[in-house]
Amino acid sequence: ILSDLLIFILAFTVLKKEISFCRCHISRSPSCAPGKLMEIPEEVLAMIFSYLPVCDRRSASRVCKRWADAVASPLVWYHTSVSCALGEEDEWSVQACSQFQQNMKYLKILCDQSVEANRKNVAEILHNVAASVTGLLGLTIVCTGENPYFYSGRDLLQSVNSLFTANACPHLRHVDFRKLPFTLDDGIIQLVTSKSPCLESLFINNKTLVCKVTSEVVKEALRNCPKLSTLGLFYTTLTENVLAELLHVERPPVKLLQLHCERMDKYKPTIPAEAWEAVARRHPALSVDIELDHTVPAKKISQILQSAIPVSSVELNTFTFMVEQVNFISQNYQGTLKRLVLQTTSSDELNRALGRLASCCRSLEEIHCYCVVSADTVRTFLHCCPILRRYTLKTTKEPHPWLPEILQ
């Protein structure tokens, strides 16, 4: 396996150099083909091309017929990640997406939305997809830049709206809007779920200041998409009635609920423990990820973190004293917790609480504490958590960002 991997890396490295050479000389000798890789089978070429950026894939397709055939392979485009960050320089990427969009199954668009030309490129990509019915199975949109002043993302949201209005992706299974930092409303979620009855996962927990998606629309989404088993929501949209919708006999097992909690949750009634218990019984494999940001009132945290919830991940980004909450997590989630993130304040009490957590939660895979802890705390986690694979536990202050340690 190692030798195969080394061969693959070598071929990939040579290929990138060859493509760079061909892009510079293609106008001089368009019929020239790189000799070093001519003996590699087409399916291996296709696998290598699948790791190239979209613009380089298009360049490779212009080298020779053999490479063009390999680039056109569905394997190359099955997972496509296209970056819109260079304005007009991304024109090749946009054209390549249009040329090969029928082969795309999972499309991820990364956009620096601070530049208008980038947003126009995203709109063009989505417009091209909307213009013809495709076999697209997954759509992810990630915004990587800063929003311009008074910019609400109307153009990008309109492009998404047009895509689903055209009903161009009837087989869509996965939609991820977690990194689309604009306010989503009932209209767009109704459109997405009504046009995508095969949806299996939907993430709309995008951490905006305002959530305009109502619980009634979430219930409607669950009815429109009977296979929906993975759902990311704002906690404010989760109600007892939404949980009741998950109890229907015909619904397949629900795998994951991701919940983002913010300041508006202080007005939200507490979901009864009985409702969570019923869902946990109906879906024994369910995992719940909960993230609380710094705007959640401290008194509300204990109402959100209930012992009946099968919590697998908790992020307490509150920047307040969290000793009581850490102790609660140790006592109630010891059989389910796999990941914990803390933004809190150092103290001896916190070190003791973390030590108890390490002793109780032996299934923990990740622990990230963004304050200084004692060396004994680090040793306790390494000793008591046999499947721990990533941790951020610093014994002295370091410049940010704090990078995690990765265990092999």
C-alpha positions in Angstrom: 0.0 0.0 0.0 2.8 2.4 0.9 4.6 1.8 -2.4 1.4 2.4 -4.3 0.9 5.6 -2.4 4.5 6.8 -3.2 4.0 5.9 -6.9 0.7 7.9 -6.9 2.4 10.9 -5.2 5.3 10.8 -7.7 2.9 10.6 -10.7 0.8 13.5 -9.3 3.9 15.6 -8.8 5.2 15.0 -12.3 1.8 15.6 -13.7 1.5 19.0 -12.1 4.9 20.0 -13.5 3.9 18.7 -17.0 0.6 20.7 -16.9 2.5 23.8 -15.9 4.8 23.3 -18.8 2.0 22.6 -21.2 0.1 25.7 -20.2 3.1 27.8 -21.2 3.8 26.0 -24.5 0.5 24.7 -25.7 0.1 27.4 -28.3 3.5 26.5 -29.8 2.9 22.7 -30.0 -0.7 21.8 -29.2 -0.2 18.2 -30.5 2.6 17.6 -28.1 1.9 15.1 -25.3 4.0 14.5 -22.2 5.9 11.3 -22.7 6.5 10.5 -19.1 2.9 9.6 -18.4 1.8 8.2 -21.7 2.0 4.6 -20.3 -0.2 5.3 -17.3 -3.7 3.8 -17.7 -6.5 6.2 -18.4 -8.3 5.4 -15.1 -5.2 6.2 -13.1 -4.8 9.5 -15.1 -8.5 10.2 -14.2 -7.8 9.6 -10.5 -4.8 11.9 -10.6 -6.7 14.6 -12.5 -9.5 14.5 -9.9 -7.0 16.0 -7.4 -6.2 19.0 -9.6 -7.9 22.4 -9.3 -10.6 22.9 -11.8 -8.6 25.3 -13.9 -5.8 22.8 -14.3 -8.2 20.1 -15.2 -9.3 22.2 -18.2 -5.7 22.9 -19.1 -4.9 19.1 -19.0 -7.9 18.4 -21.3 -6.3 20.7 -24.0 -2.9 18.8 -24.1 -3.9 15.8 -26.2 -6.9 13.6 -26.9 -5.8 10.9 -24.4 -5.7 13.4 -21.6 -9.0 15.0 -22.8 -10.7 11.6 -22.6 -9.3 11.1 -19.1 -10.4 14.5 -17.9 -13.9 13.9 -19.2 -14.2 10.8 -17.1 -17.0 11.0 -14.5 -14.4 10.0 -11.8 -12.6 13.3 -12.3 -15.8 15.4 -11.6 -17.6 13.2 -9.1 -16.4 15.5 -6.3 -15.7 19.0 -7.6 -14.5 21.9 -5.5 -14.3 25.2 -7.5 -12.8 28.4 -6.0 -14.1 31.8 -7.0 -11.5 34.1 -5.4 -9.6 35.6 -8.2 -12.3 37.5 -10.1 -11.9 37.4 -13.9 -8.9 35.0 -13.5 -11.4 32.3 -12.5 -13.1 32.4 -15.9 -11.5 29.1 -16.9 -12.9 27.4 -13.8 -16.4 28.7 -14.6 -16.1 27.4 -18.2 -14.8 24.1 -17.0 -17.7 23.6 -14.6 -20.1 24.4 -17.4 -18.4 22.0 -19.8 -18.4 19.1 -17.4 -21.3 19.8 -15.1 -23.2 16.7 -16.3 -20.5 14.6 -14.7 -20.6 16.4 -11.4 -22.2 14.7 -8.4 -21.0 16.7 -5.4 -20.3 20.4 -6.1 -18.6 22.6 -3.5 -18.2 26.3 -4.3 -15.8 28.5 -2.4 -16.3 32.2 -2.8 -14.5 35.3 -1.5 -17.7 37.3 -1.4 -15.8 40.6 -0.7 -15.2 40.9 -4.5 -18.2 41.4 -6.8 -16.5 39.6 -9.7 -16.3 36.5 -7.5 -20.0 36.6 -6.6 -20.8 36.9 -10.4 -18.8 33.8 -11.1 -20.7 31.9 -8.4 -24.0 33.2 -9.9 -22.9 32.0 -13.4 -21.9 28.5 -12.1 -25.3 28.1 -10.5 -27.1 29.6 -13.5 -25.4 27.0 -15.8 -26.4 24.2 -13.5 -30.0 25.5 -13.4 -30.1 25.7 -17.2 -30.0 21.9 -17.6 -31.2 19.1 -15.4 -28.2 17.4 -13.8 -27.5 14.4 -11.6 -26.1 16.6 -8.8 -26.3 14.8 -5.5 -24.6 17.4 -3.2 -24.3 21.2 -3.0 -22.1 23.1 -0.6 -21.4 26.8 -0.7 -18.6 28.3 1.4 -18.0 32.0 1.7 -14.4 32.7 2.7 -14.1 36.5 2.8 -15.5 39.5 4.7 -18.9 40.8 3.9 -18.8 44.3 2.4 -20.6 47.0 4.3 -24.4 46.7 4.1 -24.0 43.6 1.9 -26.7 41.0 2.7 -25.9 38.4 0.1 -29.0 39.1 -2.0 -27.3 38.2 -5.3 -26.0 34.8 -4.0 -29.2 33.9 -2.3 -31.1 34.8 -5.5 -28.8 32.5 -7.5 -29.6 29.7 -5.0 -33.3 30.5 -5.3 -33.1 30.4 -9.1 -31.3 27.0 -9.0 -34.0 25.4 -7.0 -36.9 27.2 -8.8 -35.6 25.6 -12.1 -35.9 22.2 -10.5 -32.5 21.3 -12.0 -31.4 19.0 -9.1 -34.3 16.7 -8.4 -32.0 13.9 -7.0 -30.1 16.2 -4.6 -29.3 14.4 -1.3 -27.0 16.8 0.5 -27.2 20.6 1.0 -24.8 22.4 3.2 -25.3 26.2 3.9 -23.3 26.3 7.1 -20.7 28.7 5.6 -23.2 30.8 3.7 -23.2 33.8 6.1 -26.5 35.4 5.1 -29.9 35.3 6.7 -31.9 32.3 5.4 -35.7 32.5 5.6 -38.8 30.3 5.3 -39.1 30.9 1.6 -35.7 29.6 0.5 -35.9 26.5 2.8 -39.4 25.7 1.6 -38.1 25.9 -2.0 -35.0 23.8 -1.3 -36.9 21.0 0.5 -40.0 21.0 -1.8 -37.7 20.6 -4.9 -35.4 18.0 -3.3 -37.6 15.2 -2.0 -34.5 12.8 -1.8 -32.6 15.0 0.7 -30.8 13.0 3.3 -28.8 15.9 4.9 -29.6 19.6 5.3 -27.4 22.1 7.2 -28.9 25.6 7.7 -27.1 26.4 11.0 -25.0 29.2 9.5 -24.5 31.3 12.6 -26.0 34.5 11.3 -27.2 37.1 13.8 -30.8 36.5 12.9 -32.7 33.2 12.2 -35.8 33.7 10.1 -36.5 30.0 9.6 -39.5 28.9 11.7 -40.2 25.6 13.3 -43.3 25.1 11.1 -41.0 25.2 8.0 -38.7 22.7 9.6 -41.6 20.4 10.2 -42.7 20.8 6.6 -39.1 20.0 5.4 -39.2 16.8 7.4 -42.5 15.8 5.7 -41.2 16.9 2.2 -38.0 14.9 2.6 -38.9 11.5 4.3 -35.2 10.3 4.0 -33.8 13.3 5.8 -31.6 11.9 8.6 -29.0 14.6 9.2 -30.1 18.1 10.1 -28.3 21.2 11.2 -30.5 23.9 12.7 -30.6 27.0 14.9 -31.8 25.8 18.4 -34.5 28.4 18.3 -36.2 26.5 15.4 -36.2 23.2 17.3 -39.5 22.6 19.2 -41.3 19.7 20.8 -43.5 19.5 17.7 -40.4 19.2 15.4 -39.1 16.4 17.6 -42.5 14.7 17.4 -42.1 14.7 13.6 -39.0 12.6 14.0 -41.1 9.9 15.9 -43.1 8.8 12.9 -42.9 5.0 12.3 -42.1 5.3 8.6 -39.1 7.7 9.2 -35.7 6.0 8.7 -33.1 6.3 11.5 -32.0 9.9 12.3 -28.2 10.0 12.5 -27.3 13.6 13.5 -28.8 16.8 14.8 -26.5 19.8 14.9 -27.8 22.7 17.0 -26.4 26.3 17.1 -27.5 28.2 20.2 -27.4 32.0 20.4 -28.9 35.0 22.2 -32.5 34.6 20.9 -32.7 31.2 22.7 -33.3 33.0 26.0 -36.9 33.6 24.9 -37.4 30.0 23.8 -39.4 27.6 26.0 -37.4 24.6 27.3 -38.0 21.4 25.4 -39.3 18.8 27.9 -37.0 16.0 28.8 -39.7 13.5 27.9 -39.5 14.7 24.2 -35.8 14.1 24.1 -36.2 10.7 25.7 -38.8 9.6 23.2 -36.5 10.7 20.3 -33.5 8.8 21.8 -35.6 5.7 22.1 -37.0 5.9 18.6 -33.5 6.7 17.1 -30.9 4.9 19.3 -28.0 5.8 16.9 -28.8 9.5 17.1 -25.9 11.9 17.9 -26.5 15.5 18.9 -23.9 18.2 18.4 -24.6 21.4 20.4 -22.7 24.7 20.0 -23.4 27.6 22.3 -21.9 31.0 21.4 -21.0 33.8 23.8 -24.4 35.5 23.6 -26.3 32.6 25.3 -27.2 33.7 28.9 -25.4 31.5 31.5 -28.7 30.6 33.2 -30.1 29.2 29.8 -27.2 26.8 29.3 -28.5 24.4 32.0 -31.9 24.3 30.2 -30.3 23.5 26.9 -27.9 20.8 28.1 -30.3 18.1 29.3 -29.3 14.7 30.5 -31.7 13.0 28.2 -30.0 14.3 25.0 -27.5 11.9 23.4 -24.8 14.5 23.0 -21.7 13.6 21.1 -20.2 17.1 20.7 -20.4 20.2 22.8 -18.8 23.6 22.0 -19.0 26.1 24.9 -17.8 29.3 23.3 -19.1 31.4 26.2 -15.8 32.9 27.6 -17.2 32.5 31.1 -16.6 30.2 34.0 -17.7 26.7 32.9 -16.8 24.4 35.8 -20.4 23.6 36.6 -21.2 22.8 33.0 -18.1 20.6 32.6 -19.1 18.6 35.7 -22.6 18.2 34.2 -21.2 16.9 30.9 -19.0 14.4 32.8 -21.9 13.0 34.7 -24.5 12.9 31.9 -22.7 12.4 28.6 -20.0 9.9 29.6 -21.3 7.2 27.3 -21.8 9.4 24.2 -19.4 12.4 24.3 -16.7 12.3 21.6 -15.8 16.0 21.3 -15.6 19.0 23.6 -14.5 22.6 22.9 -14.2 25.1 25.7 -13.6 28.9 25.5 -13.3 29.6 29.2 -11.1 30.9 32.0 -8.2 29.0 33.7 -8.7 28.0 37.3 -7.8 25.1 39.7 -11.5 24.2 39.7 -11.5 23.9 35.9 -8.4 21.6 36.1 -10.2 19.3 38.6 -13.3 19.3 36.5 -11.4 18.4 33.3 -9.7 15.6 35.2 -13.0 14.1 36.2 -14.2 14.5 32.6 -11.2 12.6 31.3 -11.8 9.8 33.8 -15.6 9.5 32.9 -15.7 10.1 29.2 -13.4 7.4 27.9 -14.9 7.6 24.4 -13.6 11.1 23.9 -11.8 11.6 20.6 -11.2 15.4 20.8 -10.7 17.9 23.5 -9.9 21.5 22.8 -9.6 23.9 25.7 -8.6 27.5 24.8 -7.2 28.5 28.2 -4.1 27.3 30.0 -4.4 24.1 31.9 -2.1 22.1 34.2 0.4 19.5 33.0 -1.5 17.0 35.2 -4.7 17.6 33.2 -2.9 16.9 30.0 -1.5 13.7 31.4 -4.9 12.6 32.7 -6.5 12.9 29.2 -3.6 11.0 27.5 -3.9 8.2 30.1 -7.6 7.9 30.5 -8.9 8.5 26.9 -7.5 5.6 24.8 -9.1 6.8 21.5 -8.1 10.4 21.8 -6.8 11.6 18.5 -6.8 15.4 18.6 -6.4 17.8 21.6 -5.6 21.4 22.3 -4.4 21.6 25.9 -1.7 24.2 26.5 0.2 24.5 29.8 1.6 27.9 28.9 0.3 30.9 27.0 1.1 30.8 23.3 0.5 33.2 20.4 -2.8 32.5 18.7 -4.0 30.5 16.8 -3.5 27.6 19.1 -2.9 24.5 16.9 -4.1 21.0 18.1 -1.8 18.1 18.8 -2.7 15.1 16.5 -2.1 11.6 17.9 -1.3 8.8 15.5 
